[in-house]
Amino acid sequence: EFDKNPSFTKEIVNQYYALLGNIYFKFGQWDSAQESYEKNIRDFKDFKLNYYLRSKSRIIIIDYLRDRIFDKDGIEEIRNEYREININRDRIKILTEFVAISILYGDKEYAYEILEEIRSISDVPYSDVLNNVQKFIIFSMKEDSIQYLMEIENKIKDMDFPELNLFMNYVIGRKSYSKGECYKAINYYLESLDIMYRLVKKIPDKNFQKSYIESHQGDEIKHEINKIFKEIFGIEVHCVYTADIASGKTDIENYFDFKTLFDLIGDEDFSKIVGDSFSNNYIKDVNNVNDLIMKFDDDYKHNLDIILRYLAKETVAQKGIIFLCNEENDEFEVIARLKDENISMVNESIINIVEKRKDGIVIKNTFGYNKNNVFEVLLSMDTKALICMPIIRREGDIKENLNERRRKSFVIEDKIVGYIYLETDRLFNRFDFERLNLVKSLSHLAFLNIENYNLKTLSTIDKMTGIYTRKHFDTLFREILYISKKNN
C-alpha cells in the first residue's frame, strides 16, 4: 500500500518521527528526542511546515534543558518563520515554551517581549489551560505574587493537568523560599515530588522513570528541601538521588521514601508545613482535641463534620467519610464526608476485617513501612494509605454464669454502629499508629453524636408509620426561626 501511495508513506513516516520525538521528549530522553526531531527537519522540511517548525523549536528547548544552552538566535529565527506562515495555534504553544525557558535562563525582558507577541495574535481563541499557564508565567516574574500563583495552580489542579501542577508547585516552592516562607516552600516542594511519584509509577520502563525524574527537577527539589532543613532545623536529610539509582545502589521506590523526613518533623513543624493544604478556615485553628470540642454545638452533623475534617488535617487524608450501619436494611448510610465521597470508595474486605477485629486498622504501602503488613494487597493502585476505625457502642448483656447458676454477671459485648474511614494517595502523609490511636479516641466522640442523632430520630419519627411527628416540625420551625434571626 505504501508503494502505491508515496505521499501517504511520507506523511506516515513524518508523523512517526514527530510522535517518537514527543514521546522521548516527554520522558526526558533528550538525545533520542533530538535524533527523531532532526530526522523530521532533514527529511520533511518542505513537506509539513508545522512538523518542521515544531521539531526545530523542540531542539532549542532540549539544548537548554539538557545543556543549559540558551539559543536566542535560534528562537528569533523560528519566530520570524512563524510570522511568515498562518499556523498560529502551534505558534502560541511554541512561544509559550520559549517564554518558560527564557525565565529559567533569567532573561525576563525577552520573556515579556515574547508574551507581547502572543497577545498580538488575536485570531486564535485561548484555551483556559494555556491562558492560565501564561498568567502563571507572568506572575512568576513579579514580586509579591505568591497568592496569585497559588490561585492559578488550584485552577489547573481542577482541570486535571498533573504535569503542569508539578511545575507550578515547584515554582511556588522556589518563590516561597526566596520570600523567607520556608515551611510553605517545603510543602510545595513535597507536593511536586508527590505528583512526580504518581506520574512515575505509571511508567513501566525503569530507564524512562529515571529520565523523567531528572528532566522534571527531582534531584534539584530534594537539594532545595535539604537546604531548607539545614536552615530551619540545623539538620541534613539523607536523600536518595538519581545517581544512586543509576549505580544500582537503590531503586525508584526508595527515591520517594520520605520516612526519614517524617521522623525528623515534630507535630508542630508538620502542621506548619501542611497548613496551606487545608483551605477550610474553620478547622485551620483546631490544633488539638480540646480545640475541637470547643467547636462543638447542638448540631450532630456539624460535630461529625469537624471531627472528620480535623482527622483529615492530622493525617493529611484526601478522602474521608463517617458512615452508619443501618440495622433495618443492612446498608451503610454516609453522614459526614470531606468532599463528594460515597460508600463505594470503601473496600468491603477491609470492613470485614475491622468487624472481626472490632478494632481499627492502618494500612500503608510506603516503602519501608510495616513490610510484613499482609493487608497491603487490599490497597487500590492509587491509594497510598488508609485508616478504618469502627465506632462502637458498648452494651450490657445479662447472662447466666453456667458455673454459678444463682449468680448473674454482666458481660460487655461490643456492637459496631458505624465507621470512620480515611484514605490518601499522597506520599507525604501521617497515616501511622499514633494517628490511628487519635482516630480511636475521637470515635468515642463520634459515637456520642451518633447517639444524639438516633435519640432525635426516635423522638421525631413514628416507628409504626415512619412519618414525622409534630415534635419534628416544632424542632424544624425553631431551627428555621433561629437561622432567619441570625441572618437578619
Steps between C-alpha positions, in 0.01 A plus 500: 500500500787737580655438157171589332477829686843659562354824642301298754820317594679830554215631716508189721879509544483872574239445770692202635820700562299787649321262736823322592670831572209612720504174696874522567462870582219427746716259699820705491687275254660806345749335258241262353245782472750722321589220256133454404440874465812540284374228262176695464689821428735335251248289307177700519592868496303568182222249572333604827596843629324459835688177581825657380467811717378302802800267475739789452354679805523189719872461422559854635309409817699176533827695467399708799354225720788260434803728456373837629570655158259787434490539120346845465595526131327168432186622679500820293531299180196289594299807602565652157405176322171481692419860406520404133252213521146466637532230769425713804372226730837322490674835513336593832595168662862521383534866603365414847772233534759758394370735771548224758866432410568875478388534863705197607801657325432828681419722202170650618506783245512251214222297664278812517579575135382154391188532718415825319526313171260234633250770598517647149378173349128570533351258248550190716259437791691437823447174681443535873807290571737697276357828624562400864850375419587836345355685800703277729819579308429874515434496877808283561711794377337748740566571866240418767303278263494170694128524579415548131725207405325280757157594362604415143655171616168406663315573174740277305458229766124503439566459126702182569838583346740341751819583308411869504422473872841342556671792324285761677556351846872505433489868395288597804746313723792697358310827526396428861857421603626822339248688719616322817185285526690177562213284628286592200794425270541150649128434455504592131826314432351190661184544294720501188672178603164346588355578154823378342471167682142447383605568141820294518328188633289492181816472287586131446863547392763564771727706273211721398405538867850622585522741205154636584610578856818669376323708235238617751756626754454218756858524629491879507181496709667264748805728520270795575316308775834400653618862492186618682528223764857608572384859529200459733579174684879490482494143365587335173253258343643188344359498148507246220584655162470374142876431496439242774236333281734501199779339704266222615526598870124546530175512300219737404282411803780596735543829315153602617530362854443789744515296821822672614337836437191408702717389792675837509182711504312560824126559517531877519736524202289254306192719553694802374607314188158363400305800629445641151357169380185562703301791368213440745551795733253356751732210581831681447527616863402159646834365621392247764199312635415779746481751214281255313253458788475878533363506144214260584140617513154338513515389137628142484572528124714806557692321778562188290609718211769682701614172660557364149672816377726517804606138443565578133718789605696287748553209258516704174212290367358591161180301530288410798153404617315410820222250435243312706378140490128501438366195685160505331620462139857381564643791299749778572400866530761775453446780753822703454741536211800715403392565139258299291603151608253216534502148641636353174849622597513248787643153438256245644787269597642772726162541673485123555848499657419794729167343596670175606777679689262757650795735480642749253756432233765708321631375166787673326711396207775760538839345442652376825177535699365185663643272230325196647157658481290229331220751437700704246342300216166659592621847397396612155772610262442871563467472879813553705346447845170460683356490849174326587368530856177350637267720703394273787208500741558297815192307617438318829363156435392313813596139464482212739831358610480125448737422789314715752134470406379721783732783407457727199785701350518778242680405180589799284446446130621749241266600221623691193261780409716667234848567365751781446681448171794708372732453204766682299702458184767743624844375593533775759242396759460407865315174484678331792423330831506826694232646272311169513474544878377856448226373267409239763468768769281717281284203401354524853403863438356395166291235677353752744393722211353203314302404814364855520395464137330165572317641802385795295383268222311277745321797652403660167402199285207271567643148502182338370438727198846660447329842485640809672331590829391847608819526707706482180318795349523699824876443503532583132302821547728608789809433284363702207403784734847497656671511158271782384577711810871427467502612135279800577 
